[in-house]
Amino acid sequence: MAIEYQIKTTDAYLDVTAKGRGNNLVEVQSYAQAVIQAMQKSKSKCVLCDELELTHELQDIDTYMLGKTVAEYAGHVEKVAIVVSPECVPKESFYELVTNNRGLYLQVFTDLEEARNWLIESKKINAG
């Protein structure tokens, strides 16, 4: 099944829910680009990606290329929280490393509420 996603804007962050299989670099890049474009349109600086129902099957080189590309195009983004199932953590941790090394503050979670709190807490600190 291809990647299906919904994007909603909230007061605190862009809320993305995705499901399907992320096993094709071009398709995953298209999904990432849609999120970046929605962030630019909404002027959101933070995003929560609920990917609990998305399997991550890219090869390591593709994961690297995706992280490099996303970091290049997401310059205005402050924070990205990606929530994945526990079995996806090793791949996504590599993606986190690649993006963080290029200046994109991205963190991987397995708990949706913890990810939300991480994003919301940063808003309180920045506002306060």
C-alpha positions, 0 to 999 in steps of 0.5 A: 500500500502506498503512503496515505497521509492527512495534514491538519493545522493546529494552534501549536503545530502541523499535525500529520498522520501517515499510513502505508509502506515507505519503501520507495525513496521517490514516494517517501520524498513526495510525502516529505515534500507535501509536509514541508509545503503544508508547513510553509503554507500554514507558517507552522514551525513545528510538526508532529508526524504520527507514523505509527501505521507507516512501515519504514523500509528504505535502504540505509543509503535512501534514508541518508539521502532523504534526511539530507534532502529534507534538511535542505528544504526545511530550513524554517522548521523549528522542531519535528517529532516523528512517532513510529512503532518500536520496530521502526526506531533503528531506521528512524534513529539513523534518519534523526541523526542525518537530519540533526547533523544538518541542522534540522531538530528532529526527534523520534518517539514511540509514544504520541503523547510524549511527542505532543508534549515535547512540541508543546513544551518548546512553544511554552518556553519560546513564548515565555 
